Amino acid sequence: MKITPDIASKYPELEDLATLYSMNKQNPEVWEDLVSSHLAMVNLKPNTLVWEFQVEQCHSDGRGYLAAGCITTVIDICSSFAIHVYEGKTRWSLIGVSTDLGVHFFENIKVGETLVLECHVKRLSPKLGNVYTEVFNKEEDLCFTSSHSKFSIDRESSVPPARL
């Protein structure tokens, strides 16, 4: 996973997350292991983190197109990282857990294409957040959209611990 120096200096926690996700995995076990080295944080806008994703054969559905599970994982990762660029008064120290992730598919993406993901943080409260993602190809055609709801797991949360 790559991050531009500008983004890393403004949001050091994103650089830490990128380093964590980039750890070399000898035997990939989940989609995250196969996508992290093909992701790059490339731009910031207010409450928005922009990524690029290079689609390779390992992301394929076996017919030469991007697998649905793979793009869903990519959106999950990218939109979760976007939580850290929210400019409102609420801040989370962790990326939280997903409570809902809906992805809408409009275009097939061939192996070899590069996608641009714009992850827009719409709301972030102390407990809940929502990120809307638009995914474009290099021709700027809208290929996928997503709404991702997150729940904060920060320790300062007022949710009482579970009892066993």
C-alpha positions in Angstrom: 0.0 0.0 0.0 1.4 3.4 -1.0 0.7 6.9 0.4 1.8 10.2 -0.9 4.2 12.2 1.3 1.6 15.1 1.6 -1.1 12.7 2.9 1.3 11.0 5.2 2.5 14.3 6.8 -1.1 15.5 7.3 -2.4 12.2 8.6 0.4 10.1 10.2 -2.2 7.6 11.4 -2.9 6.7 7.8 0.8 6.1 7.2 0.8 3.7 10.2 -2.2 1.9 8.8 -0.7 1.7 5.3 2.5 0.2 6.9 0.4 -2.4 8.8 -1.6 -3.4 5.7 1.6 -3.6 3.6 3.3 -6.3 5.6 4.6 -8.9 3.2 2.4 -12.0 3.4 4.1 -15.2 2.1 0.8 -17.1 1.8 -2.2 -14.8 1.2 -5.3 -16.0 3.0 -7.9 -13.3 2.4 -8.6 -10.6 -0.3 -6.9 -8.0 1.9 -3.6 -9.8 1.5 -3.9 -9.7 -2.3 -5.0 -6.1 -2.7 -3.0 -4.0 -0.3 0.1 -3.8 -2.5 -2.0 -2.6 -5.4 -3.6 0.3 -3.5 -2.3 3.9 -3.3 -3.7 6.9 -1.5 -3.2 9.7 -4.0 -5.2 12.7 -3.1 -7.2 14.5 -0.3 -10.3 16.7 -0.5 -12.3 17.9 2.4 -13.7 14.8 4.2 -12.5 12.7 1.2 -9.7 10.3 0.6 -8.9 9.4 -3.0 -7.2 6.1 -3.9 -6.0 4.3 -7.0 -6.3 0.5 -7.4 -4.5 -1.5 -10.1 -6.5 -4.6 -11.1 -4.2 -7.6 -11.6 -4.8 -11.2 -12.5 -4.9 -12.2 -8.8 -8.0 -10.0 -8.5 -9.8 -11.8 -11.3 -13.0 -13.8 -11.3 -11.3 -16.3 -13.6 -12.9 -14.8 -16.7 -10.5 -11.8 -16.9 -12.7 -9.4 -14.9 -12.4 -7.9 -11.4 -14.1 -10.3 -8.9 -17.1 -8.9 -7.0 -15.7 -10.0 -3.7 -12.4 -8.3 -4.4 -13.9 -4.9 -5.2 -16.1 -5.2 -2.1 -12.9 -5.8 0.0 -11.1 -2.9 -1.7 -14.0 -0.5 -0.9 -14.2 -1.8 2.7 -10.5 -1.0 3.2 -10.5 2.3 1.4 -13.6 3.7 3.0 -12.5 2.5 6.5 -9.2 4.5 6.1 -11.2 7.6 5.1 -12.6 7.8 8.6 -9.3 9.4 9.6 -9.6 12.4 7.1 -12.9 13.6 8.6 -12.6 17.3 9.3 -15.5 17.6 11.8 -15.1 17.8 15.6 -15.5 14.0 16.0 -12.3 11.9 15.7 -11.9 8.2 16.0 -8.5 6.6 16.9 -9.4 3.3 15.3 -11.2 2.6 12.0 -14.1 0.9 13.7 -16.1 -2.2 12.5 -18.5 -2.4 9.6 -22.2 -2.6 10.4 -23.4 -2.4 6.8 -21.7 -2.4 3.4 -23.7 -2.1 0.2 -22.0 -2.1 -3.2 -23.8 -1.3 -6.5 -22.2 -2.7 -9.6 -22.5 -0.8 -12.9 -19.5 -1.8 -15.1 -17.2 -4.9 -15.5 -13.6 -4.0 -15.0 -10.9 -5.9 -17.0 -7.6 -7.1 -15.6 -5.0 -4.4 -16.2 -7.3 -1.4 -15.6 -6.7 1.2 -12.9 -9.6 2.4 -10.8 -10.0 5.6 -8.8 -11.9 5.4 -5.6 -13.3 8.6 -3.9 -14.3 7.9 -0.3 -16.5 10.6 1.1 -17.1 10.7 4.9 -20.7 11.8 5.2 -21.2 11.5 8.9 -19.0 10.7 11.9 -20.5 10.7 15.4 -18.9 9.3 18.6 -20.4 5.9 17.8 -21.5 5.7 14.2 -20.1 6.8 10.8 -21.0 6.6 7.2 -18.8 6.7 4.1 -20.1 7.0 0.5 -17.7 5.7 -2.1 -17.6 6.3 -5.9 -15.4 4.1 -8.1 -14.4 5.3 -11.5 -12.3 3.9 -14.3 -9.6 6.1 -16.0 -12.2 7.3 -18.5 -14.1 8.7 -15.5 -17.0 6.3 -16.0 -18.8 5.5 -12.7 -18.3 1.7 -12.2 -19.3 1.1 -8.6 -20.9 3.0 -5.7 -21.0 2.0 -2.0 -22.5 3.1 1.3 -20.5 1.9 4.3 -21.7 2.2 7.9 -19.1 1.9 10.7 -19.3 1.5 14.4 -16.6 3.0 16.6 -14.7 0.6 18.9 -12.6 3.3 20.5 -12.0 2.7 24.2 -13.5 6.0 25.2 -16.8 4.8 23.8 -19.6 4.9 26.4 -20.7 1.3 25.4 -20.3 -0.9 28.5 -18.0 -3.9 28.1 -19.7 -7.3 27.5 -20.0 -9.7 30.4 -19.2 -13.3 30.1 
